[in-house]
Amino acid sequence: MKFPCRLDKFVSHLAELPRSKARAAIKRQAATVNGEVVTAFDFQVKQQDEIMFEGEQLVFLGKRYYMLNKPVGYVCANSDELHRTVFDLLDEPNMADFHVAGRLDIDTTGLVIITNDGDWSHKITSPKNNKFKTYLVETQEPITNESLEQLRVGVQLHNEKDLTRPAKAERLANFGLRLSICEGKYHQVKRMLAAVDNKVVELHREQIAGIKLDENLASGEYRQLTATEVVLQSGT
């Protein structure tokens, strides 16, 4: 939300009401700005204004950033008719403008970042900015030296014109590796392993750019990012 902002938009957002209901309430003198009743829908409010609506103060909380340890079975969407979403795991007010920075598949676990700062999330997820996302991958077949080298150089994905960008690939066990990529193609990690004649059995994301999943967060838990972590948008 940008300021100055229309009163009806502010009330609609903070009170989580349709714009039409917010306007009806404003018309019947339910809103005050700095102690004065305002009935004009397009009245411009500033972030420092004290805005009361139906007897309660509405406070814009500004830009917020959360990290979540996503469990299996949740989709990275604001709403879904068939599945639970990651937003069902957050108990926070005024989430209408939030989005997921770096989506994960329903069967993939690990780090998800949820924010209402679109410019910031673009910086840490856009392939143009060369920010790596790091995954722990359990595979069906053993990890060979040849497959590691292919992943590091780039592989040809099905129905893709160009090779994937060079990845960072480290074997952790016979059937496990740590893989870091700076792209975000559909099902990319799974397709990359398929391109080297293997299959992903389990997939877990542990890092986005310079932000690592807090090891103290159990599956399904979340916390706000620290100021330092927000600044780490410039990390790799």
C-alpha positions, -999 to 999 in steps of 0.1 A, spaced: 0 0 0 14 34 -10 7 67 8 -11 90 5 -39 65 1 -77 68 -5 -97 63 27 -120 37 12 -90 17 0 -73 19 34 -104 8 53 -111 -20 28 -76 -33 32 -71 -30 69 -107 -40 79 -106 -68 53 -139 -56 37 -151 -54 1 -146 -18 -11 -184 -14 -14 -190 -23 22 -161 0 33 -177 29 14 -211 22 29 -196 24 64 -177 55 56 -209 72 43 -227 64 76 -198 82 94 -180 51 107 -145 65 100 -125 92 116 -91 106 106 -72 123 134 -104 126 154 -125 141 126 -153 123 109 -146 118 72 -173 107 47 -154 113 14 -143 80 -1 -113 96 -19 -100 115 12 -62 110 11 -48 95 43 -11 95 53 7 67 70 11 87 102 -26 96 105 -47 81 133 -76 63 115 -105 49 135 -132 27 119 -162 15 138 -145 24 171 -112 5 164 -79 20 153 -67 7 119 -29 5 118 -9 -2 86 19 -25 96 41 -17 67 64 -41 49 66 -75 65 87 -106 58 82 -141 71 101 -174 66 81 -206 68 93 -242 70 68 -256 45 54 -291 51 43 -316 25 7 -311 14 5 -273 13 4 -253 -19 21 -219 -24 -10 -199 -32 -31 -173 -15 -62 -195 -19 -70 -229 -33 -102 -248 -35 -87 -283 -32 -56 -279 -10 -45 -262 21 -22 -232 14 9 -219 32 -12 -189 43 -33 -213 64 -1 -217 86 3 -180 93 -16 -163 121 -11 -127 111 -34 -98 104 -40 -81 70 -25 -107 47 -44 -97 16 -15 -81 -2 10 -109 6 26 -133 -18 50 -162 -18 86 -153 -29 98 -185 -45 70 -211 -47 75 -248 -39 55 -278 -52 29 -294 -29 53 -323 -22 84 -302 -16 94 -290 19 115 -263 33 121 -225 30 93 -204 18 94 -166 21 61 -147 24 60 -109 21 41 -79 9 72 -62 -5 71 -70 -42 103 -51 -52 123 -70 -25 110 -104 -35 118 -97 -71 154 -90 -62 158 -123 -44 140 -145 -69 145 -131 -104 169 -152 -125 183 -119 -139 198 -112 -104 217 -145 -102 204 -154 -68 208 -190 -60 182 -212 -44 196 -243 -26 179 -277 -23 187 -310 -6 178 -337 -31 172 -374 -24 173 -395 -56 161 -428 -68 194 -438 -84 230 -432 -72 246 -398 -79 274 -404 -104 303 -381 -111 291 -377 -147 257 -365 -135 272 -340 -111 294 -326 -139 264 -324 -162 244 -304 -136 273 -281 -131 276 -273 -168 239 -273 -177 214 -298 -189 188 -299 -216 153 -299 -201 124 -315 -220 107 -289 -243 133 -262 -234 154 -245 -261 185 -237 -240 205 -255 -214 199 -247 -178 224 -223 -163 254 -238 -146 244 -251 -111 263 -258 -80 261 -295 -73 276 -314 -43 272 -351 -36 262 -357 1 256 -394 -1 252 -421 -27 215 -410 -32 217 -374 -21 231 -341 -32 229 -304 -25 219 -285 -56 219 -247 -61 202 -231 -91 196 -195 -101 166 -201 -123 130 -208 -115 117 -230 -143 86 -252 -137 96 -283 -117 132 -274 -125 150 -296 -100 129 -326 -108 134 -320 -145 171 -315 -141 175 -349 -124 153 -365 -151 177 -351 -177 206 -370 -161 185 -402 -160 176 -400 -123 144 -392 -103 138 -370 -73 124 -389 -43 124 -361 -18 131 -324 -22 138 -298 5 148 -262 1 173 -248 26 182 -214 13 171 -185 -10 198 -160 -18 216 -152 15 186 -163 36 189 -198 52 160 -217 67 161 -214 105 170 -248 118 149 -241 149 117 -239 129 98 -272 129 78 -282 99 49 -258 96 64 -231 119 73 -196 108 89 -164 121 96 -129 109 129 -123 91 154 -103 110 165 -69 97 199 -85 88 181 -112 67 161 -87 49 193 -68 39 208 -102 27 187 -98 -4 221 -88 -19 237 -121 -8 241 -152 -29 
